Amino acid sequence: MIRCNDSLISADLLAGFLSGAALIIAIGAQNSFVLRQGIRREHVLPIVLVCALADAFLIVAGIAGLGALIKAAPAVLAVARYGGALFLIVYGLGAVRRALRPQSLTTDPAVGTTLGAALCTCLAFTLLNPHVYLDTVVLLGSLASQHGPHGRWVFGAGAALASLVWFFGLGYGARLLGPLFGRALAWRVLDSLIALTMFGLALSLLLGP
């Protein structure tokens, strides 16, 4: 039975938005990368769009049933786990190098100064993270299924909207920190925190169940 009542649709949309926000708004590799690019004001629009569209794609896939396939194929998550851990370690080492030789906002060379390199890095943070599949595809897909055949897609739209709002807010809001990051010390602190985040996430992937 298709539900078309406005109040039910609003409830499904709000539930999806809050659920998506709870999973997306967390300190992680992808958010750290978006924050750094936002502070630099470098390729912000394409990066936030790629992040939001990737999340939307995975949410739709989860609602369509991909979550069940992922649960039945643990090898897929294993490949993402070890590949993601390796990528995080390499990126973390790059952050360590930048922290040891910090520069100002106007001259600091970004990791991936070209648009193509920045987008590839962004996609790697998204697709090589097994937690993305567990949270976005499996968990959100399962939560969406509780809202009925029509409501699940409204729920998914709410979750995708949360992703869009978050990444645009993070990417463009980060530029407010520009004056602070005119100093080399601020970059040293940020890159040190990014390195710790990457190494911590890599360790959690390697030691996880």
FIFI-72840 format. One record per atom (N, C-alpha, C): residue in three letters; x, y, z; residue number from 1. Coordinates in steps of 0.2 Angstrom, whole numbers. Atoms other than C-alpha are relative to their C-alpha. Layout:
! FIFI-72840
{"ALA",{X,Y,Z},NUM};
...
END
This chain:
! FIFI-72840
{"MET",{4,-6,0},1};
{"MET",{0,0,0},1};
{"MET",{4,6,0},1};
{"ILE",{-4,-7,1},2};
{"ILE",{7,17,-6},2};
{"ILE",{-2,5,5},2};
{"ARG",{2,-5,-5},3};
{"ARG",{7,30,8},3};
{"ARG",{1,7,-4},3};
{"CYS",{-1,-6,3},4};
{"CYS",{4,47,1},4};
{"CYS",{-2,6,5},4};
{"ASN",{1,-5,-5},5};
{"ASN",{-1,56,17},5};
{"ASN",{6,5,1},5};
{"ASP",{-6,-5,-1},6};
{"ASP",{9,72,19},6};
{"ASP",{4,-1,6},6};
{"SER",{-3,1,-6},7};
{"SER",{12,69,37},7};
{"SER",{5,-6,0},7};
{"LEU",{-4,6,0},8};
{"LEU",{19,52,34},8};
{"LEU",{6,1,-4},8};
{"ILE",{-6,-2,4},9};
{"ILE",{30,58,20},9};
{"ILE",{5,4,4},9};
{"SER",{-5,-4,-4},10};
{"SER",{37,71,31},10};
{"SER",{3,-4,5},10};
{"ALA",{-3,4,-5},11};
{"ALA",{40,59,45},11};
{"ALA",{5,-5,-3},11};
{"ASP",{-5,4,3},12};
{"ASP",{49,47,33},12};
{"ASP",{6,4,-2},12};
{"LEU",{-5,-4,2},13};
{"LEU",{59,61,26},13};
{"LEU",{5,3,6},13};
{"LEU",{-4,-2,-6},14};
{"LEU",{64,68,43},14};
{"LEU",{4,-6,3},14};
{"ALA",{-3,6,-2},15};
{"ALA",{68,50,49},15};
{"ALA",{7,-1,-4},15};
{"GLY",{-6,1,5},16};
{"GLY",{80,48,34},16};
{"GLY",{5,5,1},16};
{"PHE",{-5,-5,-1},17};
{"PHE",{88,65,37},17};
{"PHE",{4,-1,6},17};
{"LEU",{-4,1,-6},18};
{"LEU",{92,62,55},18};
{"LEU",{4,-6,0},18};
{"SER",{-4,6,0},19};
{"SER",{98,44,52},19};
{"SER",{6,1,-4},19};
{"GLY",{-6,-1,4},20};
{"GLY",{109,50,38},20};
{"GLY",{5,5,3},20};
{"ALA",{-5,-5,-4},21};
{"ALA",{116,65,48},21};
{"ALA",{4,-4,5},21};
{"ALA",{-4,4,-6},22};
{"ALA",{120,53,63},22};
{"ALA",{6,-4,-3},22};
{"LEU",{-5,4,2},23};
{"LEU",{130,42,52},23};
{"LEU",{6,4,-4},23};
{"ILE",{-4,-3,4},24};
{"ILE",{138,55,41},24};
{"ILE",{5,5,4},24};
{"ILE",{-4,-5,-3},25};
{"ILE",{143,69,53},25};
{"ILE",{4,-3,6},25};
{"ALA",{-5,3,-4},26};
{"ALA",{158,61,61},26};
{"ALA",{7,1,-2},26};
{"ILE",{-7,-2,2},27};
{"ILE",{177,64,61},27};
{"ILE",{2,-7,-3},27};
{"GLY",{-2,5,4},28};
{"GLY",{183,53,47},28};
{"GLY",{5,2,-5},28};
{"ALA",{-5,-2,6},29};
{"ALA",{195,52,32},29};
{"ALA",{-3,5,-5},29};
{"GLN",{4,-4,5},30};
{"GLN",{182,59,20},30};
{"GLN",{-1,7,2},30};
{"ASN",{1,-6,-3},31};
{"ASN",{177,73,31},31};
{"ASN",{6,4,1},31};
{"SER",{-7,-4,-1},32};
{"SER",{195,78,35},32};
{"SER",{2,2,-7},32};
{"PHE",{-2,-3,6},33};
{"PHE",{199,79,17},33};
{"PHE",{-4,6,-3},33};
{"VAL",{4,-5,2},34};
{"VAL",{184,89,13},34};
{"VAL",{1,7,4},34};
{"LEU",{-2,-6,-4},35};
{"LEU",{188,101,27},35};
{"LEU",{6,3,-2},35};
{"ARG",{-7,-3,3},36};
{"ARG",{206,103,21},36};
{"ARG",{-1,4,-6},36};
{"GLN",{1,-3,6},37};
{"GLN",{200,107,4},37};
{"GLN",{-4,6,0},37};
{"GLY",{4,-6,-1},38};
{"GLY",{187,119,10},38};
{"GLY",{4,6,3},38};
{"ILE",{-4,-6,-3},39};
{"ILE",{200,129,20},39};
{"ILE",{4,3,-5},39};
{"ARG",{-4,-3,5},40};
{"ARG",{211,130,5},40};
{"ARG",{-4,3,-6},40};
{"ARG",{4,-2,5},41};
{"ARG",{196,134,-6},41};
{"ARG",{2,-3,-7},41};
{"GLU",{-3,3,6},42};
{"GLU",{202,122,-19},42};
{"GLU",{-5,-6,-2},42};
{"HIS",{4,5,3},43};
{"HIS",{190,112,-30},43};
{"HIS",{-6,-2,5},43};
{"VAL",{5,2,-6},44};
{"VAL",{176,113,-16},44};
{"VAL",{-6,-2,-4},44};
{"LEU",{6,2,2},45};
{"LEU",{161,112,-27},45};
{"LEU",{0,-7,-3},45};
{"PRO",{0,7,2},46};
{"PRO",{166,96,-37},46};
{"PRO",{1,-5,5},46};
{"ILE",{-1,5,-6},47};
{"ILE",{172,88,-21},47};
{"ILE",{-6,-1,4},47};
{"VAL",{6,1,-4},48};
{"VAL",{156,91,-11},48};
{"VAL",{-5,-4,-4},48};
{"LEU",{5,3,4},49};
{"LEU",{146,86,-26},49};
{"LEU",{1,-8,0},49};
{"VAL",{-2,7,1},50};
{"VAL",{155,69,-28},50};
{"VAL",{-1,-3,7},50};
{"CYS",{1,3,-7},51};
{"CYS",{154,66,-9},51};
{"CYS",{-8,-2,0},51};
{"ALA",{7,1,-1},52};
{"ALA",{135,69,-9},52};
{"ALA",{-3,-5,-5},52};
{"LEU",{2,4,5},53};
{"LEU",{132,60,-25},53};
{"LEU",{2,-7,1},53};
{"ALA",{-2,7,-2},54};
{"ALA",{142,45,-20},54};
{"ALA",{-4,-3,6},54};
{"ASP",{4,2,-5},55};
{"ASP",{132,44,-4},55};
{"ASP",{-7,-2,-2},55};
{"ALA",{6,1,3},56};
{"ALA",{116,46,-13},56};
{"ALA",{-1,-7,-4},56};
{"PHE",{0,7,4},57};
{"PHE",{121,31,-25},57};
{"PHE",{0,-6,5},57};
{"LEU",{0,6,-5},58};
{"LEU",{125,20,-10},58};
{"LEU",{-6,-1,4},58};
{"ILE",{7,1,-4},59};
{"ILE",{109,24,-1},59};
{"ILE",{-5,-3,-4},59};
{"VAL",{5,3,4},60};
{"VAL",{99,20,-16},60};
{"VAL",{1,-7,-1},60};
{"ALA",{-2,7,1},61};
{"ALA",{109,4,-19},61};
{"ALA",{-2,-4,7},61};
{"GLY",{2,4,-6},62};
{"GLY",{106,-1,-1},62};
{"GLY",{-8,-1,1},62};
{"ILE",{7,1,0},63};
{"ILE",{87,2,-2},63};
{"ILE",{-2,-5,-5},63};
{"ALA",{1,5,5},64};
{"ALA",{87,-8,-18},64};
{"ALA",{2,-7,1},64};
{"GLY",{-1,7,-2},65};
{"GLY",{94,-23,-9},65};
{"GLY",{7,-2,0},65};
{"LEU",{-7,2,0},66};
{"LEU",{113,-22,-11},66};
{"LEU",{3,-2,6},66};
{"GLY",{-2,2,-7},67};
{"GLY",{115,-23,8},67};
{"GLY",{0,-8,1},67};
{"ALA",{0,7,-1},68};
{"ALA",{110,-41,7},68};
{"ALA",{5,-4,-4},68};
{"LEU",{-5,3,4},69};
{"LEU",{122,-45,-6},69};
{"LEU",{7,1,3},69};
{"ILE",{-6,-1,-4},70};
{"ILE",{136,-37,4},70};
{"ILE",{1,-5,6},70};
{"LYS",{0,4,-6},71};
{"LYS",{132,-47,19},71};
{"LYS",{2,-7,-2},71};
{"ALA",{-1,7,3},72};
{"ALA",{133,-63,8},72};
{"ALA",{7,-1,-3},72};
{"ALA",{-7,0,3},73};
{"ALA",{150,-58,1},73};
{"ALA",{5,4,4},73};
{"PRO",{-5,-3,-4},74};
{"PRO",{162,-54,15},74};
{"PRO",{7,1,-3},74};
{"ALA",{-6,-1,3},75};
{"ALA",{176,-55,3},75};
{"ALA",{1,7,-3},75};
{"VAL",{0,-7,2},76};
{"VAL",{171,-38,-4},76};
{"VAL",{2,5,5},76};
{"LEU",{-2,-4,-6},77};
{"LEU",{172,-30,13},77};
{"LEU",{8,-1,2},77};
{"ALA",{-7,1,-2},78};
{"ALA",{189,-38,16},78};
{"ALA",{5,4,-5},78};
{"VAL",{-4,-3,5},79};
{"VAL",{196,-31,0},79};
{"VAL",{0,8,1},79};
{"ALA",{1,-7,-1},80};
{"ALA",{189,-14,4},80};
{"ALA",{4,2,7},80};
{"ARG",{-3,-2,-7},81};
{"ARG",{196,-15,22},81};
{"ARG",{8,0,-1},81};
{"TYR",{-7,0,0},82};
{"TYR",{214,-19,18},82};
{"TYR",{3,5,-6},82};
{"GLY",{-2,-5,5},83};
{"GLY",{215,-8,2},83};
{"GLY",{-1,7,3},83};
{"GLY",{1,-6,-3},84};
{"GLY",{207,6,12},84};
{"GLY",{5,2,6},84};
{"ALA",{-5,-1,-5},85};
{"ALA",{219,4,27},85};
{"ALA",{7,2,-3},85};
{"LEU",{-6,-2,3},86};
{"LEU",{234,5,15},86};
{"LEU",{0,7,-3},86};
{"PHE",{1,-7,2},87};
{"PHE",{227,21,7},87};
{"PHE",{0,5,5},87};
{"LEU",{0,-5,-6},88};
{"LEU",{224,29,24},88};
{"LEU",{7,1,3},88};
{"ILE",{-7,-1,-2},89};
{"ILE",{242,25,29},89};
{"ILE",{4,4,-4},89};
{"VAL",{-4,-4,4},90};
{"VAL",{249,32,14},90};
{"VAL",{-2,8,0},90};
{"TYR",{3,-7,0},91};
{"TYR",{238,48,15},91};
{"TYR",{3,3,7},91};
{"GLY",{-3,-2,-7},92};
{"GLY",{243,49,34},92};
{"GLY",{7,2,0},92};
{"LEU",{-7,-2,0},93};
{"LEU",{261,49,30},93};
{"LEU",{1,6,-4},93};
{"GLY",{0,-6,4},94};
{"GLY",{258,63,17},94};
{"GLY",{-2,6,5},94};
{"ALA",{2,-5,-4},95};
{"ALA",{250,73,31},95};
{"ALA",{5,1,5},95};
{"VAL",{-6,-1,-5},96};
{"VAL",{265,70,43},96};
{"VAL",{5,4,-4},96};
{"ARG",{-5,-4,4},97};
{"ARG",{276,76,29},97};
{"ARG",{-2,8,0},97};
{"ARG",{2,-7,0},98};
{"ARG",{266,92,28},98};
{"ARG",{0,3,6},98};
{"ALA",{0,-3,-6},99};
{"ALA",{265,94,46},99};
{"ALA",{8,2,2},99};
{"LEU",{-7,-2,-1},100};
{"LEU",{284,94,47},100};
{"LEU",{3,5,-4},100};
{"ARG",{-2,-6,5},101};
{"ARG",{286,107,33},101};
{"ARG",{-6,4,-1},101};
{"PRO",{7,-4,1},102};
{"PRO",{270,118,36},102};
{"PRO",{2,6,-4},102};
{"GLN",{0,-7,4},103};
{"GLN",{267,133,24},103};
{"GLN",{-6,3,2},103};
{"SER",{6,-4,-1},104};
{"SER",{254,146,24},104};
{"SER",{-5,-2,-5},104};
{"LEU",{6,2,4},105};
{"LEU",{237,145,16},105};
{"LEU",{1,2,-7},105};
{"THR",{0,-2,7},106};
{"THR",{242,154,0},106};
{"THR",{5,-4,-4},106};
{"THR",{-5,4,4},107};
{"THR",{257,143,-4},107};
{"THR",{0,-7,2},107};
{"ASP",{-1,8,-2},108};
{"ASP",{254,126,4},108};
{"ASP",{-3,-4,-6},108};
{"PRO",{2,4,6},109};
{"PRO",{253,113,-10},109};
{"PRO",{-5,-5,3},109};
{"ALA",{4,5,-2},110};
{"ALA",{238,103,-8},110};
{"ALA",{1,-7,-3},110};
{"VAL",{-1,7,3},111};
{"VAL",{238,84,-10},111};
{"VAL",{-5,-1,-6},111};
{"GLY",{5,0,5},112};
{"GLY",{230,83,-27},112};
{"GLY",{-1,7,-2},112};
{"THR",{1,-6,2},113};
{"THR",{232,100,-34},113};
{"THR",{-4,1,-6},113};
{"THR",{5,0,6},114};
{"THR",{223,96,-50},114};
{"THR",{-7,-3,2},114};
{"LEU",{6,2,-1},115};
{"LEU",{205,93,-51},115};
{"LEU",{-1,-8,0},115};
{"GLY",{0,7,1},116};
{"GLY",{207,75,-57},116};
{"GLY",{3,-4,6},116};
{"ALA",{-4,3,-5},117};
{"ALA",{219,70,-43},117};
{"ALA",{-5,1,7},117};
{"ALA",{5,-1,-6},118};
{"ALA",{207,78,-30},118};
{"ALA",{-6,-4,0},118};
{"LEU",{6,4,1},119};
{"LEU",{192,69,-36},119};
{"LEU",{2,-7,1},119};
{"CYS",{-2,7,-1},120};
{"CYS",{201,52,-36},120};
{"CYS",{2,-1,7},120};
{"THR",{-1,1,-7},121};
{"THR",{207,55,-19},121};
{"THR",{-6,0,4},121};
{"CYS",{7,0,-4},122};
{"CYS",{189,59,-13},122};
{"CYS",{-3,-6,-1},122};
{"LEU",{4,6,2},123};
{"LEU",{182,44,-22},123};
{"LEU",{4,-6,4},123};
{"ALA",{-4,5,-3},124};
{"ALA",{196,33,-14},124};
{"ALA",{-2,0,8},124};
{"PHE",{2,-1,-7},125};
{"PHE",{191,40,4},125};
{"PHE",{-7,-3,0},125};
{"THR",{7,2,-1},126};
{"THR",{173,35,0},126};
{"THR",{-1,-7,-2},126};
{"LEU",{1,7,2},127};
{"LEU",{174,18,-9},127};
{"LEU",{5,-5,3},127};
{"LEU",{-5,4,-3},128};
{"LEU",{189,11,0},128};
{"LEU",{-1,-1,8},128};
{"ASN",{1,0,-7},129};
{"ASN",{181,13,17},129};
{"ASN",{-6,-5,1},129};
{"PRO",{5,5,-1},130};
{"PRO",{171,-3,22},130};
{"PRO",{-6,3,4},130};
{"HIS",{5,-3,-4},131};
{"HIS",{162,7,35},131};
{"HIS",{-6,4,-4},131};
{"VAL",{4,-4,4},132};
{"VAL",{154,17,21},132};
{"VAL",{-6,-5,-2},132};
{"TYR",{4,5,2},133};
{"TYR",{146,1,15},133};
{"TYR",{-5,-3,5},133};
{"LEU",{3,2,-6},134};
{"LEU",{141,-5,32},134};
{"LEU",{-5,5,2},134};
{"ASP",{5,-5,-2},135};
{"ASP",{133,11,37},135};
{"ASP",{-5,3,-5},135};
{"THR",{5,-2,5},136};
{"THR",{126,18,21},136};
{"THR",{-4,-5,-4},136};
{"VAL",{4,5,4},137};
{"VAL",{121,3,11},137};
{"VAL",{-4,-5,5},137};
{"VAL",{3,5,-4},138};
{"VAL",{118,-10,25},138};
{"VAL",{-5,3,5},138};
{"LEU",{4,-3,-6},139};
{"LEU",{112,0,40},139};
{"LEU",{-6,5,-3},139};
{"LEU",{6,-4,2},140};
{"LEU",{102,14,31},140};
{"LEU",{-5,-4,-5},140};
{"GLY",{5,4,4},141};
{"GLY",{95,1,19},141};
{"GLY",{-5,-4,4},141};
{"SER",{4,4,-4},142};
{"SER",{89,-9,33},142};
{"SER",{-5,5,4},142};
{"LEU",{4,-4,-3},143};
{"LEU",{82,6,42},143};
{"LEU",{-6,3,-5},143};
{"ALA",{5,-2,5},144};
{"ALA",{73,12,26},144};
{"ALA",{-5,-5,-1},144};
{"SER",{5,5,1},145};
{"SER",{65,-5,24},145};
{"SER",{-6,0,5},145};
{"GLN",{5,0,-6},146};
{"GLN",{55,-2,40},146};
{"GLN",{-5,5,-2},146};
{"HIS",{4,-6,2},147};
{"HIS",{46,13,31},147};
{"HIS",{-5,-2,-6},147};
{"GLY",{5,2,5},148};
{"GLY",{36,3,18},148};
{"GLY",{3,1,-7},148};
{"PRO",{-3,0,7},149};
{"PRO",{38,1,-1},149};
{"PRO",{1,7,-3},149};
{"HIS",{-1,-7,3},150};
{"HIS",{35,20,-4},150};
{"HIS",{4,4,5},150};
{"GLY",{-3,-4,-5},151};
{"GLY",{41,27,13},151};
{"GLY",{8,-1,0},151};
{"ARG",{-7,1,0},152};
{"ARG",{58,19,11},152};
{"ARG",{4,4,-5},152};
{"TRP",{-3,-5,4},153};
{"TRP",{62,30,-4},153};
{"TRP",{0,7,2},153};
{"VAL",{0,-6,-3},154};
{"VAL",{57,45,5},154};
{"VAL",{5,1,5},154};
{"PHE",{-6,0,-5},155};
{"PHE",{68,40,19},155};
{"PHE",{7,0,-3},155};
{"GLY",{-6,-1,4},156};
{"GLY",{82,38,7},156};
{"GLY",{1,7,-2},156};
{"ALA",{-1,-7,2},157};
{"ALA",{79,55,0},157};
{"ALA",{2,4,6},157};
{"GLY",{-2,-4,-6},158};
{"GLY",{80,62,18},158};
{"GLY",{7,-1,1},158};
{"ALA",{-7,1,-2},159};
{"ALA",{97,53,21},159};
{"ALA",{4,3,-5},159};
{"ALA",{-5,-3,5},160};
{"ALA",{104,59,4},160};
{"ALA",{0,8,1},160};
{"LEU",{0,-8,-1},161};
{"LEU",{98,77,8},161};
{"LEU",{5,2,6},161};
{"ALA",{-4,-2,-6},162};
{"ALA",{107,76,25},162};
{"ALA",{8,0,-2},162};
{"SER",{-7,0,3},163};
{"SER",{123,71,15},163};
{"SER",{2,6,-3},163};
{"LEU",{-1,-6,4},164};
{"LEU",{121,85,3},164};
{"LEU",{1,6,5},164};
{"VAL",{0,-6,-4},165};
{"VAL",{118,98,17},165};
{"VAL",{7,0,4},165};
{"TRP",{-6,0,-5},166};
{"TRP",{133,92,28},166};
{"TRP",{6,1,-5},166};
{"PHE",{-6,-1,4},167};
{"PHE",{146,91,14},167};
{"PHE",{0,8,-3},167};
{"PHE",{0,-7,2},168};
{"PHE",{141,108,7},168};
{"PHE",{1,5,6},168};
{"GLY",{-1,-4,-6},169};
{"GLY",{141,116,25},169};
{"GLY",{7,-1,2},169};
{"LEU",{-7,1,-2},170};
{"LEU",{158,108,28},170};
{"LEU",{5,3,-5},170};
{"GLY",{-4,-2,5},171};
{"GLY",{166,112,12},171};
{"GLY",{0,8,0},171};
{"TYR",{0,-7,1},172};
{"TYR",{160,130,11},172};
{"TYR",{1,4,7},172};
{"GLY",{0,-3,-7},173};
{"GLY",{159,133,30},173};
{"GLY",{8,1,2},173};
{"ALA",{-7,0,-2},174};
{"ALA",{178,129,31},174};
{"ALA",{4,6,-2},174};
{"ARG",{-4,-6,2},175};
{"ARG",{183,144,22},175};
{"ARG",{0,6,6},175};
{"LEU",{0,-5,-6},176};
{"LEU",{178,154,38},176};
{"LEU",{6,0,4},176};
{"LEU",{-6,1,-3},177};
{"LEU",{194,147,45},177};
{"LEU",{6,2,-3},177};
{"GLY",{-5,-3,4},178};
{"GLY",{204,155,32},178};
{"GLY",{5,4,3},178};
{"PRO",{-5,-5,-3},179};
{"PRO",{212,169,42},179};
{"PRO",{4,-4,5},179};
{"LEU",{-4,4,-4},180};
{"LEU",{217,156,55},180};
{"LEU",{6,-4,-3},180};
{"PHE",{-5,5,4},181};
{"PHE",{226,145,42},181};
{"PHE",{4,5,-4},181};
{"GLY",{-5,-4,3},182};
{"GLY",{236,160,36},182};
{"GLY",{7,-1,3},182};
{"ARG",{-7,2,-4},183};
{"ARG",{249,154,49},183};
{"ARG",{2,-7,-1},183};
{"ALA",{-3,7,1},184};
{"ALA",{260,139,47},184};
{"ALA",{-2,-4,5},184};
{"LEU",{1,4,-5},185};
{"LEU",{257,133,64},185};
{"LEU",{-7,-3,0},185};
{"ALA",{7,3,0},186};
{"ALA",{238,131,61},186};
{"ALA",{0,-6,-5},186};
{"TRP",{0,5,5},187};
{"TRP",{242,120,46},187};
{"TRP",{4,-6,3},187};
{"ARG",{-3,5,-4},188};
{"ARG",{254,110,57},188};
{"ARG",{-4,-4,4},188};
{"VAL",{4,4,-5},189};
{"VAL",{241,106,70},189};
{"VAL",{-5,-4,-4},189};
{"LEU",{5,3,3},190};
{"LEU",{228,102,57},190};
{"LEU",{2,-6,-4},190};
{"ASP",{-3,6,3},191};
{"ASP",{239,90,47},191};
{"ASP",{2,-5,5},191};
{"SER",{-2,5,-5},192};
{"SER",{245,82,63},192};
{"SER",{-7,-4,2},192};
{"LEU",{7,3,-2},193};
{"LEU",{226,79,68},193};
{"LEU",{-2,-5,-6},193};
{"ILE",{2,5,6},194};
{"ILE",{223,72,50},194};
{"ILE",{4,-6,0},194};
{"ALA",{-5,6,0},195};
{"ALA",{238,61,51},195};
{"ALA",{-2,-5,6},195};
{"LEU",{2,4,-5},196};
{"LEU",{232,54,68},196};
{"LEU",{-7,-3,-2},196};
{"THR",{7,2,2},197};
{"THR",{214,52,61},197};
{"THR",{1,-6,-5},197};
{"MET",{-1,5,5},198};
{"MET",{221,42,46},198};
{"MET",{3,-6,3},198};
{"PHE",{-3,6,-3},199};
{"PHE",{232,31,56},199};
{"PHE",{-5,-4,5},199};
{"GLY",{5,3,-5},200};
{"GLY",{218,28,69},200};
{"GLY",{-5,-4,-4},200};
{"LEU",{5,3,5},201};
{"LEU",{206,23,55},201};
{"LEU",{3,-6,-3},201};
{"ALA",{-4,5,3},202};
{"ALA",{219,12,47},202};
{"ALA",{0,-6,5},202};
{"LEU",{-1,5,-5},203};
{"LEU",{222,3,63},203};
{"LEU",{-6,-4,2},203};
{"SER",{6,3,-1},204};
{"SER",{204,0,66},204};
{"SER",{-3,-4,-5},204};
{"LEU",{1,4,6},205};
{"LEU",{202,-7,49},205};
{"LEU",{3,-7,0},205};
{"LEU",{-4,6,0},206};
{"LEU",{216,-19,51},206};
{"LEU",{-1,-5,6},206};
{"LEU",{1,4,-6},207};
{"LEU",{211,-25,69},207};
{"LEU",{-7,-1,1},207};
{"GLY",{8,1,-1},208};
{"GLY",{192,-25,66},208};
{"GLY",{-2,-7,-2},208};
{"PRO",{2,7,1},209};
{"PRO",{182,-41,65},209};
{"PRO",{-1,-1,-7},209};
END
